[in-house]
Amino acid sequence: MRYQVLGPLGLWRGSDEIPLAPAKWRMLLAVLLCDANQVVSTDRLVAELWGADPPQSVGKLLQGYVSRVRRALGDESGRLLVTHAQGYRAHGYRLVVAPGEVDAHRFVELIEQGGRQLDGGAPETAAERLEEALGLWRDAPFADVPPTAALEAEAMRLAGYRTQARESRIEARLRLGRHEAVLDELDALVAEHPLREGLRGQLMLALYRAGRQADALAAYQDLRHQLAEELGIEPGPPLQQLHQQILRADASLLLEARPPAEPARAAERRPVVVPRELPHLSTTFVGRAGESSVLHQLLQDGDEGRVAMAVIDGAGGVGKSALAIHTAHQLAERFPDGQFYVDLHGATAGLTPLEPGEVLGRFLATLGVPEVAIPSNTEEAAATFRSLVADRRLLVVLDNAAGVEQVRPLLPAGPGCAVLITSREILTSLEGATHLHLGVMFHDQATALLERLVGKERVAAEPEATDAIVQMCGRLPLALRIVGARMAARPSWPLSAFVERLTDAQNRLDEIRVGDLSVRASFHASYDGICHSENPTDRAAARAFRFFGVLPGSNMGLQAAAALLGLDSWGAEDALERLVDAHLLHSLAPGRYQMHDLIRLFAREQVYAEESASERERALERVLRFYLATAERAVAFLDVPPQPPHRPAKDPSAHGALPTTPIRNRREAEAWLDVERANLMAAVTHAAGQTDPTARLAMRLARPLHWYLYPHARARELHTLAEVVVSTARRLGDRESEAWGLDHLSAVYWLHRQYDDMRQCLESALTLWREIGDRNGELRVLGNLADALAERELYEEAVGVQHRHLALAREAGDLMAQMSGLGNLGRAYLGLGRTEDALSCLRESLRHARETGERALESLALNEISFILFDEGRVQEAQEHMRRATILADGNVDAYVRWRGYTWSAFFPACLTLRVGPQAAEGSTR
């Protein structure tokens, strides 16, 4: 574990940052860190977290917070956050930390080391220790934690250490003769602590050594006046003595020259070596102009006094190294003292990541340090490297880094240097770095890359094939380069031939390889890094990665992923965020994750290779049940009204309650369904091809999805769903699901006005419902069939079928079915010219609709009545009915209701003009 308190509170397990969002959790951990490895009593914790007026349930609350912090630490056994009990009650807690795990502990240790080195006459080493200590300071301690007495006291203590460290570092630099370099910092520190005599003395000495005797004397007088006015005292004897020495221009104040003794100093007298280690510039590099411009800005215009550092992170094969090398070549002339390049093998298949000491040995040898003088200790070698390049303008490219610990010793400290790092990990804890997250190419960039590889003529000759290749390669540069190389090696082949070979998703990864280049190998390097890790979070992430290959889909929400993995949301999020850090997964938004198409194919290979069939089936069943339970809950909130020719009915086989995404209202229901629509479709179509019972779950999931899609008239998706259900039901011999599927397929035909196909589906469904003995299914299909017959103007048949429908509806006491049936019967009577019978049916339907508040049926009935009244010449009444029907149709969820209302509203003025003439029509509509 690693704990950061010098700034916002940070908790790290390896390279993984662990979030601690609630304030009380951060307060608890922070207070325990103030007294790490010591027992903190529960009374003190309560006082720190709640003050003098804690809630009555404070004991349970504290236990809950301790449990949450333990979970964050991965410490379910309580070995890190230890409970000290008295009887059956906890009287205190102790947070066990190892040396170096808390940045504040390391901070104090380095400051004390620096002080000892300074006292021992080693200012160079002292300056390095103090520099390292101050580099740990990110902001005020516990910056994002609500203040408590303990935290404020600890923050004051650490701030005192920081001031001491800055003062000691300045002293070390003054001893080394770097008086010019410390003047700006001294000015700032004196402004912060105007009465601190030690700082004022250092400022006076630095000014004097810089040849500014008058300014040094003025600094003394300024302090003297402040002390006299504010405290009524004079400066102390040491400062008065320094003042007298400056007045006398005492030569002893000037620094004596010191002969270099260390190997690094000896090496500095050797001939200057200018490294030129950048790999050759690729002739096929295209695009990335925006990213390259950002890197130019970062590496050219870094803040004065610090190393400019940029980290490019991204998935394997996304082009990080190519961009880094291309940018480094463009910037090379701005770094005349050389350019280092090293591939750290952080994610190279078959190779172990390089040790920092090995890399430093190469750097120092390049800089001319004799082999016998190169320190074997990594820390000493890093210090030697920093010393040698402190005054140089040098660019260091660290390619393919495994993590922050590998990179940190390799960083120069000179302000003229710049560092460009690439990594598949997000190196968030690397201080002072700016991060550039690299994604796949844009479509036009990917096309331009193929043009470079195979020629503009071949690409221009087959634009559709080119687009298909770009999409099937997922716009991933490595995949495009491999496929492009294969196409270039076969100039006589049309591009469409490669499209055919890539179309088979099962073998696509086999096709994307050439020579020693392979997308699969690139993905393996990232996956193996977490799969073979000893870190429990990494192993959980590897399992999560595999199971993402179980189910297709464009993306996945956190709750669905938790169901897929069989974990709670906390555990699932930890695993998925680790995959995001490793760039095997992309976080679209909080709680929403997406996997690149090619990486998903690789994940599918791994889950089939490493997980049993039963594990895969259980995972698929879990996520299907989650989708089913949540979709049914969401559709229930939509309250879809009855609609010709279909209305929703409860699924008679609906399962019991399952964990779902919290949905509390219609807005949340629609939002969830909108976001998950593509995933639900993919889940149904994929799972329907599996064995029972998975396939039956897919058919059940199709039902709520149908009721969501139908009001939006999404005919293509509805058709796919219905056909999947019908074919799956027939394969399994499930007559009930087949009847549902045929019923839903008839709705698609109705949207397309294919009434003969609709009638055929409904008659087949009717036969099945009657064989099963399901009167509800028979009732629904009869109403739909009557409407289909009426649309084909087979009114006599429609009336007969509708009478059977009404008889069943009255027998079942189904008022909704009666209202819908009366409306359909009225339209059929109208087709036969039986106006009074039609009006009677429609008015009865209208009365029931108003009594029950069914706005959709009320709108339809008013619409039909307005037609009849208009034909009878009762224009004003027709217009009023039409106006009310249009208002009710406006905003209705049902596409059919809106269509009927708007169509008649739009054509009403034209019909009126034909009947009564333009002038009369204008007056009537006015």
N, C-alpha and C positions, 0 to 999 in steps of 0.2 A: 504494500500500500504506500501511497505518497499523499501527504497532506500539504496544502499550500494555504498559508495564513497571511503572507505578506502581500496584501491586496485582497480581492474577492476570495472568499473561502473556496478552495478547490479540493476535490477528493479524486484520487486516481488509483486505478488497479492496473498495473502495467502501463500501457499507453492509452488505456481507456479512461476517459473522464466520466465520473459517476455523478449524475445530477442530484442535487438536494434542494428541491424547489421550496417547500414550505419553510417559513421563517423560523418556526420553533425547532425544526430539525437542525437547521444550521446553527442556531443558538446553542442547542444541546451539545453538538459536536465541537463547537468553538470553545465552550466553557471547559469541556473535558480535555481539549488540546492545551488549554492554558496550564493545566496541571497533569500533563501526560504522565502515565506510569504511576500516578498517585490516586488514592481513593478520594473521590469527591462525594460528600454526603448528599443524601436525597434532599435534606433540608436546604442545603446551599444551592442545589440545582433548582429547587422550587423557587427560592428567593431570586435567583438570577433570571429565570425564565418568566416568572409571573409577578415579581415584586412583592409588595406587602399585602396584596389582596388576591391570593390565588383562588381558583374555583373550588367548589366542594369536591369534585371528582378529580382533583389534581393528581392523586396517586395513580389512578388508572390512566390518566392522560400521559403522565411521565413514563409509565411502563410501555404505553403504545409508541411514544416517540423513541424510546430506547430500542424497541423491536424494529421500528422502521430504519433507524440508523444501522442496526445490526444487519438488516437485509441489504442495505446499500453497501455495507462492508463485505458482504458475502460471508457473514460470520454467524450462521444459524446456531452453531454450537456454543457461542459465547466465549470463545478463546481470546478475541481481540477486545471486545467490550465486556469486561468481566463484572458480574454482579457479586457484591459483598453483602451477605445476608446475616441477619441477627434473628434467630428463630425462623419464622416463616416469612419474614418481611425483609425486603432489601433496604439496607441502611446507607448504601453508597454504590458508586460505579467507578471502575478504573479502566481507562483506555490504554491498552498496551501498544506502544510504538517502538520500533527498532531504531537504532542509530541511523541518522540520515534520512528518515522517512518524513520528518517535518522540516519544511524549508526554514522555519524560524530557528530550529536547533542548529541546522547547518550554517545559517547566517551568523549566529552568535559564535559558533565554533571557529568559523573562518576569521571573524574579527579578532578573536583571542589569539589565533595562530599568527595573524598579521601583526598584532601588537608584540608578540614574543619575537618574531623575526625582526621587527624594527628595533626592539631593545637589544637584540643580538647582533646588530650591525649588518643585516641583510635586507637593505631597503628594496631591492628588486623583487625578491621573493615576497616581501611584505606587501608591496604594491599589487602584486598578482593576487595574493590571497584576499586583500581588501576589495580589489576590483571584482573578483568572483562573488564575494559576499554582497556587495552593492548591486550586482547584476540580478540577485534573487529578489530584490525589492521591486514589486510591481505597482504598489499603491499603498495607501494607509492600511495597516493590518485590519483584517476582518471588515473590509470596506463595505461589503454587502450584507453584513449581519447586524440586526438591530442591537444597539449598544446595551451592555450590562456593566455593572461595576467591575467585574473581573476582566471583561474584554477591554474596557477603557484603561484599566491599570496596565494590562499586558501591552496594549498598543503604545502607551506612554513609555514603558520600559524599552520596547523594541525601537521606538523613535529615537530614544536616547542613544541606543547602540548605533543607530544609523548615523547620527550626528558625529559620534565618536569615530566611526569608520571613515567618514568623509574627511574628518580632521586628520586622522592617522594616514590616510592615503595621500593627502596633500603633503604631510610631513615626509613621507617616503619619496614622493616625487621631487620635493625640494632637495633632499639629500642626493638625489640622482641628477640634479642640475636641470630639471624640467620646470624652471620657474615660470617661463612664458606660458606653458600649457595649463598652469593652474590659476592664472589670474582671473579668468571669467568665473570659474567656480568659486573662488574666494570672494569675489565681489558679491555673488548671489548669497553665499553663506553668511557673510558679514551683514548683509541686509536682513536676513532672517534672524540672526542672533547678534544685534548691534553691540551688546555689552559683554560678549564673550571674548576675554582678553587673549586667549590662545589663538583664536582665529585672526584677531586683529594683528597679533605679532607675526603670524605667517604671511598675512597680506603685506605688512611693512617689509618683511625680508624679501618676498618675491618681487615687490616693486623696486627695492634697492638693487637686487641682482639684475633686474631688467634695465638698469640705468635710469630709473625714475626716482632719484633721491628726494626730490621735492614732494612728489606724490606720497612717498612713504612717510615723510614727516607730517604731511597734511592728514594722513590717516590716523596718526597718533593724536594730533591736536583735536580731531573730530571726536575721538573716543573720550579724550580728557574732558571736553566740554559737556558731552552727554552724561558722563559719570558725575560731574560736578552739579549739573542741573537736576538730575533725577535722584542721585543718591548722596550727594555732598561729599564724595570721596575722590581720591586721586588714583590713577592706574597703579597696579602692583609693581614691586621692585624689578621683576624680570622684564616687564615691558618698558619701565623707565630706563633700565640698563641698555636694552636694545635701542631705544631712542637716542641715548647718548652715543652709542657705537655708530649709528647712522649719521649723527651730526659730525662725528670725527672722521667719517668715511673709513671706518675700521676695516682693514684688508682681511681680517679673520672672518668677516661675514661672507666673503666670496668663497665659492666652492672650489676645493682643490681637485685637480685632475686625478682620476683613479685609473690605474692600469687595468685593462680587461683581463679577467682571470678565468672566466667560465668558458667552456667549449664553444658556447654560442658566440661569445665575443671574439674568440679566435677565428670562428668560421666567418664572422663579418669581414675579416681582413682578406679573405680569399677572394678570387675574381668573382665579380657579380655574374650570376647565372640567371638568364631570362627564360623561364619555361614557356614552351609553346605546345601544349598538349591536347588542344582541341581536336576531336575526330574530324574527318573530312566532311565538307558541306554537301548535303544531299542535293542532287539535281532535280529530284521529284517533289521537293517540299513545296506545298501550295497552301494558300489560305492562312488562317490564324493571324490576320493582320491586326485585328483588335487586341488579341492577347499579347502579340509581340510588342505592340505600342505600349501596353500597360507595363510590361517587363522593362522596356527601355526607360520609361519614366521612373520606375522604382529603383533601377540600378544606376541610373545617371544622376538622379536628383535626390539621393538620400539625405537625411538630416546631417548637417555638418557635425563632425565629432563622433559619428558612429558608423559601423559597417552597414552598408546597404545589403539587405538580405531578402530574397524572394524564394518562395517554395511553390513549385507546380505539383499539385496532386491530382490524381485521376485514376480511372480504371486501367487495367492492363490493356495495352494495344491502342490507347487513345491518342498517343503521339506526344507524350511528355518529353521524352528524350530528344525527339526530332526538333521540337519547339525550343528546348533549352540550347541545343547545339547551334541551331540556326540563329537564335538571339545572341549567343556568346560570340559567334563569328562577327555579327554586325557591330558588337560593342568592343571588339578586341582592341582597336586602336585607342580607345579611351583608357586602356589599362596597359601602358607601355612596359611595365615591369613584369608582365607575363600573365599567362592563363594556365591554371592547373585544371586537369580533368581526371576524374576517377569514377569508374563504375563500381559502386559499392556492393553489387550483387544482392540487393535487399529483397528482390523477388525474381531471381533467376533460377529457372528449373535446374536442379542437379548441382547447384553451387551454394556453398555456405557464405553468408554475408561476411564481408571483410571486417577484421578487427580494426578499431581506430588506431591502435599502436602500429599495425602493419602499414596503414595508409600514411601515417605521420613519418614513418621511416622512409617511405618513397619520397615524400615532399622534401624532407630535410636532405636526403641524398641529392635530389635534383638541385637544391639550393647550394650545394657544394660542401655540406657538412661531411667530414670523413666518417666512414662507417664506425670507427672505434669511438667517435665522439657523440654518436647518436644515442640519447638516453633510452634505456630499455623500459623504463617506467612511462606509461602513457601520459600521466599528468605532467611529468617533466618534459617529455617530448613535445607536448602541446604548448607548454610555456616557451620552449626554445623556438618552436615554429612561430608563435606570436611575436616573439622578440625580433626574429629575423625579418619579418615582413611588416613590422610596425610602421615603417616610414615609406613603404612601397605602395604603388597603385597596382593592385593585383586582383584578378578575377579568378575565383575558385568555383568550379562546377562539380557538384557532388550528385552524381546520377544514380537513380535507383536505390535510394536510401531505405534502410529497414526500419529506422525509428530515430527518435530524438537522441537517445543515448549513443548511437553510432555516430551521429553528426556533430554533436556539441564539441568534442575535443578537436575537431578539424577546422573550427572557425577561426579566422584571423581576427585581430582586434584593432588593427590600424584603420583610421577613418578614411583612408584612400582606397580601401579594399571593398570588394563586393562579392557576394556569394549567391549562387543560383543552384537550387536543390530540386530534385525531382523525387517523388515517392508515391507509392500506392496507398500509403497511410496518410491521414490528415495530421500533420505534425503540429497540433494546436499548442503544445507546451513549449515550443521553441521561441524563446524570448527575442523580441525585436524583429521577427520575421513577418513579412506580408505574404498572404496566401492567395494563390490563383488556382481556382478549381477548374480543371480542363474537362470539358464534355466532348461528345461526339461531334463530328463536323456538320455544318449546315449542308443541305442537299446540293447547292451549287458548288460548294467547296469539294464535296465528295466526287461530283461529276468532273470537276477540273482535275482532280487527282487521277481519275481513270483516263482522262485525255492525255495527261503526261505519260502514263504508263503504256497505253495501247495506241495512242494517236487520235487526233481530233476526227479524222475521216471515219474511222470505225465507230466512234461514239456517235457522231452526227448521223451515220447511216442507220442506226438502230436506237433511236431515242427511248422507245418504250422498254426495250431490253436493258438499256443502261439504267433507267429509273428502277427497274425491278432488281437489278444487281445491287444498286446502291441501298435499296430498302432491305434486301435479304442479308446484306452485310451489316445492317444496322448503322450505317454511316460511321463505322469504326475504322480508323485509318489503317491499322494493321491488317484487318480482314480485306479491305480494299486493295492494299498493296500486294497481298498474297494472291488474291483473285486476278488482279491486274497483271502480275508477273506470269501467272498461268496463261492468261489470254495472250500476252505478248509472245509467249513461247509457242503459241499455236495461231499464227497470223491468218491461216486459211479458215479457221473456225468462225462461224457467225457468233455474235454475242448471245443470241437466243439459245445456242447450245449450252452455254454456261448457266443460263436461266433455268433450263430444264434440270440440270444437275443440282442446282442449289434449291430447287423447289421442294425437294424431299427433305423435310425438317429433320427426319431421323438421321440422315447421312450428311447434313449440311456441314457440320464441323469437320468431317472427313475430307470434304471438298476444299475447305479453306486451309490448305497447307501446301507448301512448296519448299523443297530443300529442307533446311533446318528451321524454317519459319512455320509456326503453327499457332492458330488462335487457341486451340485446346491447350497447348503447352503453356501459353501465356496465362490462361485462366487457372491452370493447375498450380502455377507458382503462387498465385494469390491464395488459392484455396488451401494448398498444403501448409502455408504459413500459419493458418488458424487451426487446421485440422490436426496437426501434429504438435500443437502447443500444449504446454502443461497448465495453462491458464483455464480455469473452468468456464469463464465467459467466452473465451475463444472456442472451446469445444462445443458449447451451446450454440454459438454462432455458426459453426460448421454444420451442425445438425439442422439448424434453421435454413441455412443455404440449400442443403440437399432437398428439404421438404418443399421449398419454393418451386421445385421442379415437378411436384405432384400435380399441380393444377395450372392450366393456362390462364391468361388474363393480363390486362394491361398494367394493373397495379393492385395493391392490396392494402386495406386498412388495418390498423393495429389489432382491433378485436378479432377480425377474421384471421389474421396471422396467429394470434394467440390460440384460437380454436384449432387451426391447422396443426400447430406445434403441441397442443395439449398443455399449454402453460398459462399462468395468469398474465395479466397485462404487463406487470412489472418485469417478470422474467423474459417475456417475449420482446419487450422494448429494449432491454439490455442486449439481447442477442442481435436484434435487428440493427440497433445503432452501432454495434461492433462491425457488422457487415458494411454499414455506411462508411465507417472510418476506413475500412479496407477496400472501399470502392467496388465491392461486389453487389452493392445495393444502392439505390438512389433515394434520398428522402425528398419527396415532392413537397411535403408540408408536414407539420407536426402530426404524427399518427398516420401517415400515408406514405407507402413505399412502392418503388418501381424497380424492376429488374430488366436490364438490357436483354433483348430477344436472344442474342447469341449466348449470353451468360446463362439465361434460363435453360437453353438447350443443354449446356454443360451441366447445370444443376440437375436436370432430368437424368443425364447419364449417371451422375453420382448417386442419386437416390435409388436408381434401379440396380446399381452395382453394390451399394453398401447397406441398403435397408431391405428387409424381407417384404414379401408381397402383403402379408397381413398388416405390417406396420404402415405400408403405403395406403392400403384400403382403409385402415382406421383413421389415418390423417385426413383422407379425402372425405370420409363419412362425417368426421367432426366439423369440417368447414362447411359441408353441405347443410348439416343440421343448423349450424349458426346462420347461414344465409337464409334458410327456410324459415326459421323462427323470427328473424328480424324482418324479412320481407313480408310475412303475414301480419306482423305487428304494424309495419308501415302502411300497408294497403288498408288495414282496418281504419287508420286515421284519415285516409283519403275519402272514405264514405262515398264511393262511386255510386251514382244513382242508377236506377233501371234505365236501360237504353235499348232501342230497337237495333238489332234483333236479340241482343244479349243483356243479361243483367247478372251481377255477381251473386253467387250463393256460397254458403259456407262449405268448405271442404269437409265431407263426411269422414275423411280419414285423417283429419288434422291431429298432429301429435301433441303431447303435453308441453309444458313450458320448458324452454331452453334458454341458456344465457344469450342475450342479444345486446346490440348497441342501444344505449338509452335513447328512446324516441318518445317525446312528450307531447307533440302536437303535429298538426298537418304540415307546417313549414319544415320541421325537422324530417318528417316522413318523406316529403317530396325531395328534400335536399339529399337524403341518403340514397333514395332510389335513383336520382339523377346521376350521382357520383358512381354508384355501383352497377348501373345498367349493363355496361359492357362486360363486367366481371360475372354478373349473374347469367348473362347469355352464354359466356364461355363455360361457366360451370355446368350449366344444363347440357350443352352440346357435348362436352367432354365426358361428364359422368354418365350420360345416357348410354354410352357405348361400353360401360363397365358391366360387371356381373351384378346379379341381385344380391343384397338389397340396395346397393349404391345406385343402380339404374332407377329403381322405384323412387328414391329420394329426388333424383333429377326430375322425374315426371311431376312429383308433388311441388317442387320448386317452380316449375313452369306455370302453375296455376296463379299464384299471386303476381308473378311477373306479367302474365297475360292481362290481369285486371289493371295493372299499372300502364301497360303499353297501349291498350285498346282505346282509352279516351283520347290519347295523343295521336291516334291513327297511324302508328308505326307499323305499316303493313308488312314490310320486308321482314322485320324481326318477329312479328307475330306469325308469319308464314313459316319461318324457320322453326320456331318453338313448336307449333302445332304438328308439323311433319315429324320432328324429332319424337314427340310424345306418341304419335300414332304408330310410327315404325317400331319404337321401343316396346310399346304395349303389346303389339302383335307378336314381337319376338318373345316376350315373357308370358304371353297368354293372359294378359291382364285386361279383361273386357271393360271394366269400369274406366280405367285410364284411357283405353282406346276410345270409349264414348266421349269422355271429356275432350280428348284430342280432336275428334271429328267435330264436336260442337265448336271448339275454338277455331278450327280450320274454316268452318262455315262463316265465322265472323270475318275472317280475312277475305273470303270471296265476296262477302257483302260490301266490304270497303272498296273492292275493285268492281262492284256492280256485276259480278259474274254469278247471276242468280240461278242458272241451271246447275253449276258446280255446287253452289250453296245448297240447293235443294237435295242434291245427291248425298252430300255429307250429312245433312240433317236427317234424311230418311234412314241412312245407315246407323246414325247415332240413336235414332228413335227405336230401331229394332233392338239395339244392344240394351238400352235402358229398360225396355219392356221385358227382355230375356232375364235381365238382372232382377227386375221387380222394383226398380227405383222410380217412385212416382214423381219425385222432385225433378229428376233428370228428364223424365217424359214430359212433365209440365213445361219446363224451360224450352225444350226442343220444339214442342207443338207451337208455342208462341212465335218462335223464330221461323218455323216453317210457314206459318200463316203469313207472316210478313214477307217472306221470300216469294210466296205465291202471288201476293198482292202486287209486289214490284214487277212480276211477270204478267200482270193484268189477268191472272187466273182467279178472278174475284169469287166465282162460285165455289171453287175448291178452297180458297182462303177462308170464306165464311164458314164452311163445314169444319175445317181444321180448328178455326178459332173458337167455335162453339164447344168442341171437345176440350180445348184448352181452358175455357172459362168454367166448364163443368168441373174439371179437375181442380182448378184454383179455388172454386167455392167449396168443394169437398174438403180441400186441405185448409181452408180458412186463410188463404194467402192473399191479403188485400193488395199487396204490391203487384202480384201477378194479375189480379183482377183489373186493377187500374190500367196496366200495360195492355192486357187483352182487350179491354173495352176500347182503348184508343186504336188498336190494330183492327178490331172489328168495325169501328166507325169508318176507318179509311177504306176497308173492303166494301162496306155498304155504299160509300161515296162512289167507288169505282163502278158499282152496279146501277148508279143513279137513284138509289134509295136514300134521298136526302134526309127525310125526317128520321129514318132509322139511324142514319149516320150521326145526325145532331143529337139524338137521344143518347147514343152510346158515348159520344165525345163529352157531352155535358155531365153524364154520370161519372165519367173518368175524371173530368175537371173538378167536380165536387169532392170526390175522394182525395184527389191530389192536394186541394186546398186544405182539406181537413187534416191531412197527414203532413203537410209542409213539404211535399215532394215537388220542388221547383222545376226539375227537368221534365216531369210528366205534365205539370201544369203548363209549361211553355209549349210542349208538343200539342196538347189538346187545344190551347188557344190558337195556335198556328193553324191547325186543321179547321177549327170553327171559323176562323177569319176567311179561309178559302170559300167555305160554303156561303157565308154571309155576303161575300163579294159577288159570287155568282148569282145570288138572289137580288142583287142591286142594293143591298143594305150597306152602302159604302162607309158611312160614318161608324157604324158598329164594327164593320170589318177592320177599319183602320185602327180603332181603339184596341180590339183584340190583338191585332198585329203588333201594335206598339208595346203592349204589355208582354207579349211573347218574346219580343226582341230584347226587352230589358232583362227578362228572366234568363234568356240564352246567353247574354253578355257575361263573360267570365266563367261560364259553366265548364266543368271539367270534361264534359262529353263532346267530342268533335261532331257527333251526329246532331245533337241538340243545337249547337252553335250554327252548323251548316243549315239546318231547317229554318232557324230564326232569321239568319242573315240573308239567306236566299230570297225568302218571301219579302223581307223588308226592302231589299234592293230592287226587286221587280215590281213592287206594288205601285210606285208612281207611273211606270210605263203602262201597266195594265189599266190603271185608272184613266190615263190619257186616251187609250184606245176605246174605253167604254163611254166616257162623257165628253171628250174633247179637251184640248189643251187649256183653254181659259177656265172651264169648270174644274178641271183637275187641279190647276194651280190654286184656285180658291179653296178647294176641298182640303188639299194637303196643308195649305197655310192655316 
